[in-house]
Amino acid sequence: VAVFDITTKSGKPIFIADDPKKKHWEPVWQVRWKKTVHGKPNSFTSISSDGRIVDWVMAKTELVNLEVMTIKAKEKLE
């Protein structure tokens, strides 16, 4: 997961989760930004085809995550 500041032209992420223990292992399907609270860091939730739903907080110097849940398929999709 990476966060970009689209108001700049650098093209580089301002936050990135590249630690294998923290990042999604498969493509992210959806991201939802949470309501911004004054004085609190921005945060969002992501869901991936790896079955993980993860909350992310944009702390001062890092992207911190908390796994909300893991969804497991009962049967293999074809």
N, CA and C atoms as a LAMMPS dump frame, in Angstrom:
ITEM: TIMESTEP
0
ITEM: NUMBER OF ATOMS
234
ITEM: BOX BOUNDS ff ff ff
-5.0000000000000000e+02 5.0000000000000000e+02
-5.0000000000000000e+02 5.0000000000000000e+02
-5.0000000000000000e+02 5.0000000000000000e+02
ITEM: ATOMS id mol type element x y z
1 1 1 N 0.861 -1.177 0
2 1 2 C 0 0 0
3 1 3 C 0.897 1.227 0
4 2 1 N 0.543 2.182 -0.83
5 2 2 C 1.291 3.434 -0.897
6 2 3 C 0.312 4.594 -0.939
7 3 1 N 0.731 5.727 -0.384
8 3 2 C -0.084 6.946 -0.386
9 3 3 C 0.679 8.012 -1.157
10 4 1 N -0.004 8.624 -2.115
11 4 2 C 0.598 9.659 -2.946
12 4 3 C -0.076 11.002 -2.683
13 5 1 N 0.695 12.063 -2.755
14 5 2 C 0.155 13.417 -2.69
15 5 3 C -0.017 13.878 -4.126
16 6 1 N -1.249 13.869 -4.613
17 6 2 C -1.486 14.184 -6.022
18 6 3 C -1.378 15.674 -6.319
19 7 1 N -1.173 16.496 -5.283
20 7 2 C -0.991 17.933 -5.519
21 7 3 C 0.445 18.262 -5.904
22 8 1 N 1.354 17.281 -5.788
23 8 2 C 2.737 17.499 -6.205
24 8 3 C 3.003 16.7 -7.471
25 9 1 N 4.065 17.042 -8.158
26 9 2 C 4.403 16.349 -9.402
27 9 3 C 5.558 15.376 -9.232
28 10 1 N 5.921 15.067 -7.999
29 10 2 C 7.08 14.202 -7.764
30 10 3 C 6.841 12.768 -8.23
31 11 1 N 5.596 12.3 -8.134
32 11 2 C 5.308 10.925 -8.528
33 11 3 C 5.78 9.893 -7.528
34 12 1 N 6.31 10.347 -6.399
35 12 2 C 6.81 9.43 -5.363
36 12 3 C 5.817 9.37 -4.214
37 13 1 N 5.648 8.178 -3.625
38 13 2 C 4.721 8.069 -2.493
39 13 3 C 5.24 8.822 -1.265
40 14 1 N 4.302 9.382 -0.487
41 14 2 C 4.694 10.042 0.765
42 14 3 C 4.713 9.037 1.907
43 15 1 N 3.978 7.941 1.743
44 15 2 C 3.996 6.816 2.682
45 15 3 C 3.956 5.543 1.866
46 16 1 N 4.656 4.514 2.336
47 16 2 C 4.629 3.223 1.656
48 16 3 C 4.795 2.104 2.686
49 17 1 N 4.003 1.05 2.514
50 17 2 C 4.119 -0.129 3.374
51 17 3 C 4.842 -1.191 2.557
52 18 1 N 6.135 -1.318 2.78
53 18 2 C 6.893 -2.305 2.021
54 18 3 C 7.419 -3.441 2.891
55 19 1 N 7.079 -3.426 4.181
56 19 2 C 7.432 -4.521 5.086
57 19 3 C 6.521 -5.71 4.763
58 20 1 N 7.087 -6.859 4.393
59 20 2 C 6.267 -8.022 4.025
60 20 3 C 5.268 -8.438 5.103
61 21 1 N 5.542 -8.117 6.354
62 21 2 C 4.629 -8.478 7.433
63 21 3 C 3.435 -7.532 7.518
64 22 1 N 3.54 -6.355 6.898
65 22 2 C 2.49 -5.345 6.993
66 22 3 C 1.684 -5.162 5.715
67 23 1 N 2.296 -5.359 4.571
68 23 2 C 1.615 -5.035 3.315
69 23 3 C 0.673 -6.157 2.878
70 24 1 N -0.211 -5.822 1.952
71 24 2 C -1.076 -6.839 1.337
72 24 3 C -0.209 -7.695 0.425
73 25 1 N -0.574 -8.96 0.29
74 25 2 C 0.204 -9.893 -0.539
75 25 3 C -0.379 -10.028 -1.933
76 26 1 N -1.603 -9.528 -2.113
77 26 2 C -2.263 -9.577 -3.416
78 26 3 C -2.856 -8.193 -3.703
79 27 1 N -3.404 -7.982 -4.901
80 27 2 C -3.913 -6.646 -5.251
81 27 3 C -4.984 -6.127 -4.292
82 28 1 N -4.955 -4.815 -4.075
83 28 2 C -5.97 -4.146 -3.263
84 28 3 C -7.164 -3.852 -4.162
85 29 1 N -8.351 -4.198 -3.695
86 29 2 C -9.569 -4.006 -4.479
87 29 3 C -10.256 -2.696 -4.167
88 30 1 N -10.172 -2.273 -2.906
89 30 2 C -10.884 -1.052 -2.553
90 30 3 C -10.208 -0.361 -1.377
91 31 1 N -10.28 0.968 -1.392
92 31 2 C -9.758 1.797 -0.304
93 31 3 C -10.856 2.785 0.074
94 32 1 N -11.068 2.957 1.364
95 32 2 C -12.031 3.946 1.859
96 32 3 C -11.334 4.835 2.876
97 33 1 N -11.336 6.13 2.6
98 33 2 C -10.777 7.083 3.549
99 33 3 C -11.763 7.272 4.685
100 34 1 N -11.247 7.355 5.897
101 34 2 C -12.098 7.6 7.066
102 34 3 C -12.288 9.099 7.246
103 35 1 N -13.339 9.463 7.944
104 35 2 C -13.614 10.877 8.195
105 35 3 C -12.452 11.488 8.966
106 36 1 N -11.985 12.635 8.491
107 36 2 C -10.858 13.318 9.123
108 36 3 C -11.306 13.977 10.429
109 37 1 N -10.536 13.74 11.478
110 37 2 C -10.795 14.348 12.779
111 37 3 C -9.673 15.337 13.054
112 38 1 N -10.033 16.59 13.378
113 38 2 C -9.031 17.625 13.623
114 38 3 C -8.044 17.173 14.708
115 39 1 N -6.758 17.304 14.415
116 39 2 C -5.715 16.937 15.366
117 39 3 C -5.305 15.476 15.324
118 40 1 N -5.989 14.676 14.515
119 40 2 C -5.658 13.248 14.38
120 40 3 C -5.095 13.002 12.982
121 41 1 N -4.229 11.998 12.846
122 41 2 C -3.682 11.705 11.506
123 41 3 C -4.755 11.122 10.58
124 42 1 N -4.574 11.301 9.29
125 42 2 C -5.491 10.717 8.309
126 42 3 C -5.401 9.204 8.354
127 43 1 N -6.515 8.548 8.041
128 43 2 C -6.521 7.093 8.058
129 43 3 C -7.476 6.566 6.985
130 44 1 N -7.272 5.304 6.62
131 44 2 C -8.115 4.667 5.616
132 44 3 C -8.126 3.169 5.843
133 45 1 N -9.062 2.5 5.188
134 45 2 C -9.195 1.046 5.269
135 45 3 C -9.019 0.486 3.867
136 46 1 N -8.326 -0.645 3.774
137 46 2 C -8.149 -1.299 2.473
138 46 3 C -8.578 -2.761 2.574
139 47 1 N -9.058 -3.287 1.44
140 47 2 C -9.394 -4.701 1.35
141 47 3 C -8.709 -5.254 0.105
142 48 1 N -8.174 -6.452 0.254
143 48 2 C -7.372 -7.047 -0.808
144 48 3 C -7.873 -8.449 -1.134
145 49 1 N -7.488 -8.944 -2.305
146 49 2 C -7.839 -10.316 -2.68
147 49 3 C -7.092 -11.339 -1.829
148 50 1 N -6.163 -10.888 -0.967
149 50 2 C -5.536 -11.807 -0.023
150 50 3 C -6.466 -12.101 1.158
151 51 1 N -7.654 -11.437 1.16
152 51 2 C -8.647 -11.683 2.195
153 51 3 C -8.517 -10.808 3.425
154 52 1 N -7.52 -9.934 3.435
155 52 2 C -7.288 -9.093 4.606
156 52 3 C -7.963 -7.733 4.472
157 53 1 N -8.59 -7.302 5.569
158 53 2 C -9.122 -5.948 5.689
159 53 3 C -8.23 -5.256 6.709
160 54 1 N -7.633 -4.134 6.301
161 54 2 C -6.607 -3.488 7.123
162 54 3 C -6.919 -2.004 7.289
163 55 1 N -6.813 -1.523 8.523
164 55 2 C -6.88 -0.092 8.806
165 55 3 C -5.468 0.465 8.765
166 56 1 N -5.302 1.623 8.135
167 56 2 C -4.005 2.281 8.006
168 56 3 C -4.078 3.675 8.598
169 57 1 N -3.049 4.076 9.331
170 57 2 C -2.963 5.422 9.9
171 57 3 C -1.685 6.06 9.386
172 58 1 N -1.828 7.274 8.863
173 58 2 C -0.676 8.005 8.354
174 58 3 C -0.043 8.767 9.522
175 59 1 N 0.827 8.079 10.265
176 59 2 C 1.535 8.697 11.384
177 59 3 C 2.57 9.675 10.827
178 60 1 N 3.251 10.375 11.705
179 60 2 C 4.186 11.42 11.248
180 60 3 C 5.242 10.913 10.273
181 61 1 N 5.84 9.76 10.576
182 61 2 C 6.946 9.288 9.737
183 61 3 C 6.718 7.909 9.129
184 62 1 N 5.558 7.306 9.387
185 62 2 C 5.328 5.968 8.851
186 62 3 C 3.838 5.684 8.656
187 63 1 N 3.578 4.651 7.896
188 63 2 C 2.234 4.17 7.661
189 63 3 C 2.012 2.996 8.605
190 64 1 N 1.158 3.18 9.597
191 64 2 C 0.928 2.16 10.62
192 64 3 C -0.344 1.396 10.264
193 65 1 N -0.314 0.062 10.431
194 65 2 C -1.501 -0.712 10.086
195 65 3 C -1.995 -1.583 11.23
196 66 1 N -3.282 -1.918 11.146
197 66 2 C -3.927 -2.804 12.098
198 66 3 C -4.859 -3.697 11.305
199 67 1 N -4.61 -5 11.352
200 67 2 C -5.468 -5.926 10.619
201 67 3 C -6.807 -6.02 11.327
202 68 1 N -7.874 -5.699 10.6
203 68 2 C -9.226 -5.719 11.154
204 68 3 C -9.762 -7.144 11.143
205 69 1 N -9.63 -7.812 9.996
206 69 2 C -10.065 -9.204 9.898
207 69 3 C -9.517 -9.84 8.632
208 70 1 N -9.595 -11.163 8.595
209 70 2 C -9.233 -11.916 7.408
210 70 3 C -10.446 -12.717 6.974
211 71 1 N -10.773 -12.627 5.699
212 71 2 C -11.904 -13.354 5.138
213 71 3 C -11.344 -14.54 4.37
214 72 1 N -11.846 -15.718 4.674
215 72 2 C -11.384 -16.916 3.985
216 72 3 C -12.523 -17.479 3.147
217 73 1 N -12.207 -17.861 1.897
218 73 2 C -13.208 -18.446 0.998
219 73 3 C -13.492 -19.88 1.416
220 74 1 N -14.767 -20.265 1.377
221 74 2 C -15.145 -21.638 1.709
222 74 3 C -14.824 -22.588 0.571
223 75 1 N -14.956 -22.095 -0.65
224 75 2 C -14.675 -22.93 -1.804
225 75 3 C -13.857 -22.15 -2.811
226 76 1 N -13.118 -22.854 -3.61
227 76 2 C -12.269 -22.217 -4.6
228 76 3 C -13.118 -21.671 -5.754
229 77 1 N -12.884 -20.403 -6.087
230 77 2 C -13.603 -19.795 -7.207
231 77 3 C -12.898 -20.142 -8.517
232 78 1 N -13.678 -20.356 -9.556
233 78 2 C -13.099 -20.695 -10.86
234 78 3 C -13.336 -19.608 -11.854
